[in-house]
Amino acid sequence: MHNFKELKIWQKAKVLVKDIYVLSEVLPNAEKFSFTSQLQRAAISIPSNIAEGSGRGTNKEFCRFLDIAISSSYELESLLLIGIDLNYFTDEKVSTLLETLHELQKMMIGFQAKLKSDV
């Protein structure tokens, strides 16, 4: 078992959630229960699954939750790109978030590979 609060991937994902919530404040009220909600849920899913997986008994189980966190990160990336297409966000506002997200994706995939090699 791992202490999720000490994992760099969880720490980085938690900061990303805050950044996504700040970004979502500019979305129209009409999107409150659709796009905004989906964007926030995808972001929250990342650190939540890292935390849940860290409490599992085996690395194999943790890897399964990391798969979900990684998938949620790709969903979040897709939503950010769609937000640009819908003119909700500018490229400039999202570019830093996408860089952070790509770094987090690489970190999660690397950590997952390490866990798999320890099995």
Backbone as JSON Lines, residues from 0, in Angstrom:
{"i":0,"aa":"M","n":[0.84,-1.19,0.0],"ca":[0.0,0.0,0.0],"c":[0.88,1.24,0.0]}
{"i":1,"aa":"H","n":[0.38,2.28,-0.63],"ca":[1.12,3.53,-0.76],"c":[0.34,4.64,-0.07]}
{"i":2,"aa":"N","n":[1.06,5.6,0.47],"ca":[0.41,6.79,1.0],"c":[0.2,7.76,-0.16]}
{"i":3,"aa":"F","n":[-1.04,7.87,-0.63],"ca":[-1.31,8.65,-1.83],"c":[-0.89,10.1,-1.7]}
{"i":4,"aa":"K","n":[-0.96,10.65,-0.48],"ca":[-0.61,12.07,-0.28],"c":[0.87,12.34,-0.54]}
{"i":5,"aa":"E","n":[1.69,11.29,-0.49],"ca":[3.12,11.45,-0.76],"c":[3.48,11.22,-2.22]}
{"i":6,"aa":"L","n":[2.53,10.76,-3.02],"ca":[2.79,10.48,-4.43],"c":[2.77,11.77,-5.24]}
{"i":7,"aa":"K","n":[3.82,12.0,-6.01],"ca":[3.9,13.21,-6.86],"c":[2.74,13.26,-7.86]}
{"i":8,"aa":"I","n":[2.34,12.1,-8.37],"ca":[1.24,12.09,-9.34],"c":[-0.06,12.58,-8.69]}
{"i":9,"aa":"W","n":[-0.3,12.2,-7.45],"ca":[-1.51,12.65,-6.77],"c":[-1.43,14.15,-6.48]}
{"i":10,"aa":"Q","n":[-0.27,14.61,-6.02],"ca":[-0.09,16.03,-5.72],"c":[-0.32,16.88,-6.96]}
{"i":11,"aa":"K","n":[0.26,16.46,-8.07],"ca":[0.13,17.2,-9.34],"c":[-1.31,17.17,-9.83]}
{"i":12,"aa":"A","n":[-1.96,16.02,-9.7],"ca":[-3.36,15.89,-10.13],"c":[-4.28,16.75,-9.28]}
{"i":13,"aa":"K","n":[-3.98,16.86,-8.01],"ca":[-4.81,17.69,-7.11],"c":[-4.72,19.16,-7.49]}
{"i":14,"aa":"V","n":[-3.53,19.63,-7.83],"ca":[-3.36,21.02,-8.28],"c":[-4.1,21.23,-9.59]}
{"i":15,"aa":"L","n":[-4.04,20.24,-10.46],"ca":[-4.73,20.34,-11.75],"c":[-6.24,20.5,-11.56]}
{"i":16,"aa":"V","n":[-6.81,19.79,-10.59],"ca":[-8.25,19.92,-10.3],"c":[-8.59,21.37,-9.97]}
{"i":17,"aa":"K","n":[-7.79,21.98,-9.12],"ca":[-8.03,23.38,-8.76],"c":[-7.97,24.27,-10.0]}
{"i":18,"aa":"D","n":[-6.98,24.05,-10.84],"ca":[-6.83,24.85,-12.07],"c":[-8.02,24.67,-13.0]}
{"i":19,"aa":"I","n":[-8.54,23.46,-13.08],"ca":[-9.71,23.19,-13.92],"c":[-10.95,23.89,-13.36]}
{"i":20,"aa":"Y","n":[-11.1,23.87,-12.06],"ca":[-12.24,24.57,-11.45],"c":[-12.16,26.07,-11.71]}
{"i":21,"aa":"V","n":[-10.97,26.63,-11.62],"ca":[-10.81,28.06,-11.92],"c":[-11.14,28.32,-13.39]}
{"i":22,"aa":"L","n":[-10.64,27.48,-14.28],"ca":[-10.91,27.64,-15.7],"c":[-12.41,27.55,-15.99]}
{"i":23,"aa":"S","n":[-13.08,26.63,-15.32],"ca":[-14.5,26.39,-15.61],"c":[-15.4,27.54,-15.16]}
{"i":24,"aa":"E","n":[-14.87,28.45,-14.37],"ca":[-15.66,29.61,-13.93],"c":[-16.07,30.51,-15.1]}
{"i":25,"aa":"V","n":[-15.34,30.44,-16.21],"ca":[-15.66,31.29,-17.37],"c":[-16.72,30.67,-18.28]}
{"i":26,"aa":"L","n":[-17.1,29.44,-18.01],"ca":[-18.08,28.78,-18.87],"c":[-19.47,29.39,-18.66]}
{"i":27,"aa":"P","n":[-20.27,29.39,-19.72],"ca":[-21.62,29.95,-19.61],"c":[-22.48,29.16,-18.63]}
{"i":28,"aa":"N","n":[-23.42,29.84,-17.99],"ca":[-24.32,29.18,-17.04],"c":[-25.11,28.05,-17.69]}
{"i":29,"aa":"A","n":[-25.38,28.17,-18.98],"ca":[-26.12,27.13,-19.69],"c":[-25.35,25.81,-19.7]}
{"i":30,"aa":"E","n":[-24.05,25.86,-19.49],"ca":[-23.21,24.65,-19.49],"c":[-22.97,24.1,-18.09]}
{"i":31,"aa":"K","n":[-23.58,24.69,-17.08],"ca":[-23.32,24.31,-15.69],"c":[-23.53,22.81,-15.44]}
{"i":32,"aa":"F","n":[-24.58,22.25,-16.03],"ca":[-24.9,20.85,-15.75],"c":[-24.45,19.9,-16.85]}
{"i":33,"aa":"S","n":[-23.76,20.41,-17.84],"ca":[-23.28,19.52,-18.9],"c":[-21.77,19.64,-19.04]}
{"i":34,"aa":"F","n":[-21.3,20.56,-19.84],"ca":[-19.87,20.65,-20.12],"c":[-19.06,20.93,-18.85]}
{"i":35,"aa":"T","n":[-19.5,21.88,-18.05],"ca":[-18.78,22.23,-16.82],"c":[-18.68,21.01,-15.9]}
{"i":36,"aa":"S","n":[-19.8,20.35,-15.71],"ca":[-19.84,19.18,-14.84],"c":[-18.92,18.08,-15.36]}
{"i":37,"aa":"Q","n":[-18.97,17.82,-16.65],"ca":[-18.14,16.76,-17.24],"c":[-16.65,17.1,-17.1]}
{"i":38,"aa":"L","n":[-16.31,18.35,-17.34],"ca":[-14.92,18.8,-17.22],"c":[-14.42,18.61,-15.8]}
{"i":39,"aa":"Q","n":[-15.21,19.03,-14.83],"ca":[-14.81,18.91,-13.43],"c":[-14.76,17.46,-12.97]}
{"i":40,"aa":"R","n":[-15.72,16.65,-13.4],"ca":[-15.73,15.24,-13.0],"c":[-14.53,14.49,-13.57]}
{"i":41,"aa":"A","n":[-14.17,14.8,-14.81],"ca":[-12.99,14.15,-15.41],"c":[-11.73,14.52,-14.62]}
{"i":42,"aa":"A","n":[-11.62,15.8,-14.25],"ca":[-10.44,16.25,-13.49],"c":[-10.39,15.59,-12.11]}
{"i":43,"aa":"I","n":[-11.52,15.56,-11.41],"ca":[-11.56,14.99,-10.06],"c":[-11.28,13.5,-10.07]}
{"i":44,"aa":"S","n":[-11.65,12.84,-11.15],"ca":[-11.45,11.4,-11.26],"c":[-9.98,11.02,-11.2]}
{"i":45,"aa":"I","n":[-9.11,11.9,-11.66],"ca":[-7.69,11.55,-11.72],"c":[-7.1,11.35,-10.32]}
{"i":46,"aa":"P","n":[-7.09,12.37,-9.44],"ca":[-6.51,12.13,-8.11],"c":[-7.34,11.16,-7.27]}
{"i":47,"aa":"S","n":[-8.65,11.12,-7.52],"ca":[-9.51,10.2,-6.75],"c":[-9.14,8.75,-7.02]}
{"i":48,"aa":"N","n":[-8.91,8.41,-8.28],"ca":[-8.55,7.03,-8.61],"c":[-7.13,6.69,-8.17]}
{"i":49,"aa":"I","n":[-6.25,7.68,-8.2],"ca":[-4.9,7.45,-7.67],"c":[-5.0,7.13,-6.18]}
{"i":50,"aa":"A","n":[-5.79,7.91,-5.46],"ca":[-5.94,7.7,-4.02],"c":[-6.59,6.35,-3.72]}
{"i":51,"aa":"E","n":[-7.66,6.05,-4.44],"ca":[-8.35,4.78,-4.2],"c":[-7.44,3.59,-4.52]}
{"i":52,"aa":"G","n":[-6.73,3.67,-5.63],"ca":[-5.83,2.58,-6.0],"c":[-4.7,2.38,-5.02]}
{"i":53,"aa":"S","n":[-4.25,3.48,-4.43],"ca":[-3.13,3.38,-3.49],"c":[-3.5,2.58,-2.25]}
{"i":54,"aa":"G","n":[-4.78,2.52,-1.95],"ca":[-5.22,1.77,-0.78],"c":[-5.51,0.31,-1.06]}
{"i":55,"aa":"R","n":[-5.36,-0.1,-2.28],"ca":[-5.6,-1.5,-2.63],"c":[-4.43,-2.35,-2.19]}
{"i":56,"aa":"G","n":[-4.68,-3.62,-2.04],"ca":[-3.7,-4.53,-1.46],"c":[-2.55,-4.92,-2.36]}
{"i":57,"aa":"T","n":[-2.71,-4.81,-3.67],"ca":[-1.65,-5.27,-4.56],"c":[-1.33,-4.2,-5.61]}
{"i":58,"aa":"N","n":[-0.14,-4.32,-6.16],"ca":[0.25,-3.42,-7.25],"c":[-0.63,-3.62,-8.47]}
{"i":59,"aa":"K","n":[-1.05,-4.86,-8.69],"ca":[-1.93,-5.15,-9.83],"c":[-3.24,-4.37,-9.71]}
{"i":60,"aa":"E","n":[-3.81,-4.36,-8.52],"ca":[-5.05,-3.61,-8.3],"c":[-4.8,-2.1,-8.44]}
{"i":61,"aa":"F","n":[-3.67,-1.62,-7.92],"ca":[-3.33,-0.21,-8.03],"c":[-3.22,0.17,-9.51]}
{"i":62,"aa":"C","n":[-2.6,-0.7,-10.3],"ca":[-2.46,-0.43,-11.74],"c":[-3.8,-0.29,-12.42]}
{"i":63,"aa":"R","n":[-4.78,-1.06,-11.98],"ca":[-6.13,-0.97,-12.57],"c":[-6.71,0.43,-12.32]}
{"i":64,"aa":"F","n":[-6.52,0.97,-11.12],"ca":[-7.02,2.3,-10.82],"c":[-6.2,3.38,-11.53]}
{"i":65,"aa":"L","n":[-4.92,3.11,-11.73],"ca":[-4.12,4.04,-12.53],"c":[-4.59,4.06,-13.97]}
{"i":66,"aa":"D","n":[-5.03,2.9,-14.48],"ca":[-5.62,2.87,-15.83],"c":[-6.81,3.81,-15.91]}
{"i":67,"aa":"I","n":[-7.64,3.8,-14.89],"ca":[-8.81,4.67,-14.88],"c":[-8.39,6.13,-14.79]}
{"i":68,"aa":"A","n":[-7.41,6.43,-13.95],"ca":[-6.91,7.8,-13.82],"c":[-6.32,8.29,-15.15]}
{"i":69,"aa":"I","n":[-5.57,7.44,-15.8],"ca":[-4.98,7.8,-17.1],"c":[-6.08,8.04,-18.13]}
{"i":70,"aa":"S","n":[-7.07,7.17,-18.15],"ca":[-8.2,7.34,-19.07],"c":[-8.92,8.66,-18.79]}
{"i":71,"aa":"S","n":[-9.12,8.98,-17.54],"ca":[-9.77,10.25,-17.19],"c":[-8.93,11.44,-17.63]}
{"i":72,"aa":"S","n":[-7.63,11.29,-17.61],"ca":[-6.76,12.39,-18.05],"c":[-6.92,12.62,-19.55]}
{"i":73,"aa":"Y","n":[-7.13,11.55,-20.31],"ca":[-7.36,11.69,-21.75],"c":[-8.75,12.28,-22.02]}
{"i":74,"aa":"E","n":[-9.71,11.9,-21.2],"ca":[-11.04,12.51,-21.31],"c":[-10.94,14.01,-21.04]}
{"i":75,"aa":"L","n":[-10.2,14.38,-20.0],"ca":[-10.02,15.79,-19.67],"c":[-9.34,16.53,-20.82]}
{"i":76,"aa":"E","n":[-8.32,15.92,-21.39],"ca":[-7.63,16.54,-22.53],"c":[-8.61,16.77,-23.68]}
{"i":77,"aa":"S","n":[-9.42,15.78,-23.97],"ca":[-10.41,15.91,-25.04],"c":[-11.38,17.05,-24.75]}
{"i":78,"aa":"L","n":[-11.85,17.14,-23.53],"ca":[-12.79,18.2,-23.15],"c":[-12.15,19.59,-23.29]}
{"i":79,"aa":"L","n":[-10.9,19.72,-22.91],"ca":[-10.21,21.0,-23.05],"c":[-10.11,21.4,-24.53]}
{"i":80,"aa":"L","n":[-9.79,20.44,-25.37],"ca":[-9.68,20.72,-26.81],"c":[-11.05,21.06,-27.41]}
{"i":81,"aa":"I","n":[-12.09,20.38,-26.95],"ca":[-13.44,20.69,-27.4],"c":[-13.84,22.09,-26.92]}
{"i":82,"aa":"G","n":[-13.45,22.43,-25.7],"ca":[-13.73,23.76,-25.17],"c":[-13.12,24.86,-26.02]}
{"i":83,"aa":"I","n":[-11.96,24.6,-26.57],"ca":[-11.33,25.56,-27.49],"c":[-12.17,25.65,-28.76]}
{"i":84,"aa":"D","n":[-12.57,24.5,-29.3],"ca":[-13.38,24.48,-30.53],"c":[-14.71,25.21,-30.35]}
{"i":85,"aa":"L","n":[-15.26,25.14,-29.15],"ca":[-16.54,25.81,-28.87],"c":[-16.35,27.28,-28.48]}
{"i":86,"aa":"N","n":[-15.1,27.73,-28.53],"ca":[-14.75,29.12,-28.16],"c":[-15.05,29.45,-26.7]}
{"i":87,"aa":"Y","n":[-15.05,28.41,-25.86],"ca":[-15.17,28.63,-24.41],"c":[-13.83,29.06,-23.83]}
{"i":88,"aa":"F","n":[-12.75,28.53,-24.39],"ca":[-11.39,28.82,-23.92],"c":[-10.54,29.23,-25.11]}
{"i":89,"aa":"T","n":[-9.48,29.95,-24.8],"ca":[-8.49,30.27,-25.82],"c":[-7.35,29.27,-25.74]}
{"i":90,"aa":"D","n":[-6.62,29.15,-26.84],"ca":[-5.44,28.28,-26.84],"c":[-4.48,28.67,-25.72]}
{"i":91,"aa":"E","n":[-4.33,29.97,-25.52],"ca":[-3.39,30.46,-24.5],"c":[-3.8,30.02,-23.1]}
{"i":92,"aa":"K","n":[-5.11,30.06,-22.8],"ca":[-5.57,29.67,-21.46],"c":[-5.37,28.19,-21.21]}
{"i":93,"aa":"V","n":[-5.5,27.39,-22.26],"ca":[-5.48,25.94,-22.11],"c":[-4.09,25.35,-22.3]}
{"i":94,"aa":"S","n":[-3.21,26.04,-22.98],"ca":[-1.91,25.45,-23.32],"c":[-1.11,25.04,-22.08]}
{"i":95,"aa":"T","n":[-1.09,25.86,-21.06],"ca":[-0.36,25.51,-19.84],"c":[-0.99,24.3,-19.16]}
{"i":96,"aa":"L","n":[-2.33,24.27,-19.14],"ca":[-3.01,23.12,-18.55],"c":[-2.71,21.84,-19.32]}
{"i":97,"aa":"L","n":[-2.68,21.95,-20.64],"ca":[-2.36,20.77,-21.45],"c":[-0.93,20.3,-21.22]}
{"i":98,"aa":"E","n":[-0.01,21.22,-21.07],"ca":[1.38,20.85,-20.77],"c":[1.45,20.1,-19.44]}
{"i":99,"aa":"T","n":[0.76,20.63,-18.43],"ca":[0.72,19.99,-17.12],"c":[0.09,18.61,-17.23]}
{"i":100,"aa":"L","n":[-0.99,18.53,-17.97],"ca":[-1.7,17.27,-18.14],"c":[-0.83,16.24,-18.85]}
{"i":101,"aa":"H","n":[-0.11,16.65,-19.89],"ca":[0.79,15.72,-20.61],"c":[1.9,15.22,-19.69]}
{"i":102,"aa":"E","n":[2.43,16.11,-18.88],"ca":[3.47,15.71,-17.93],"c":[2.9,14.71,-16.93]}
{"i":103,"aa":"L","n":[1.7,14.97,-16.44],"ca":[1.06,14.07,-15.49],"c":[0.79,12.71,-16.13]}
{"i":104,"aa":"Q","n":[0.34,12.7,-17.37],"ca":[0.1,11.45,-18.08],"c":[1.38,10.62,-18.15]}
{"i":105,"aa":"K","n":[2.48,11.26,-18.51],"ca":[3.76,10.55,-18.59],"c":[4.17,10.01,-17.22]}
{"i":106,"aa":"M","n":[3.96,10.81,-16.18],"ca":[4.31,10.38,-14.83],"c":[3.47,9.18,-14.4]}
{"i":107,"aa":"M","n":[2.17,9.22,-14.67],"ca":[1.3,8.11,-14.28],"c":[1.66,6.84,-15.04]}
{"i":108,"aa":"I","n":[1.92,6.96,-16.33],"ca":[2.3,5.8,-17.14],"c":[3.63,5.23,-16.66]}
{"i":109,"aa":"G","n":[4.58,6.09,-16.34],"ca":[5.86,5.64,-15.81],"c":[5.73,4.95,-14.46]}
{"i":110,"aa":"F","n":[4.92,5.53,-13.59],"ca":[4.7,4.94,-12.26],"c":[4.01,3.58,-12.4]}
{"i":111,"aa":"Q","n":[3.05,3.51,-13.32],"ca":[2.36,2.25,-13.54],"c":[3.33,1.18,-14.05]}
{"i":112,"aa":"A","n":[4.22,1.56,-14.96],"ca":[5.22,0.61,-15.46],"c":[6.12,0.12,-14.32]}
{"i":113,"aa":"K","n":[6.48,1.01,-13.42],"ca":[7.3,0.63,-12.27],"c":[6.54,-0.37,-11.38]}
{"i":114,"aa":"L","n":[5.27,-0.09,-11.12],"ca":[4.48,-1.01,-10.32],"c":[4.38,-2.38,-10.98]}
{"i":115,"aa":"K","n":[4.19,-2.4,-12.28],"ca":[4.08,-3.67,-13.0],"c":[5.39,-4.45,-12.96]}
{"i":116,"aa":"S","n":[6.52,-3.74,-12.97],"ca":[7.81,-4.44,-12.93],"c":[8.12,-4.99,-11.54]}
{"i":117,"aa":"D","n":[7.45,-4.44,-10.53],"ca":[7.65,-4.91,-9.15],"c":[6.78,-6.12,-8.82]}
{"i":118,"aa":"V","n":[5.89,-6.49,-9.73],"ca":[4.94,-7.6,-9.45],"c":[5.66,-8.91,-9.5]}
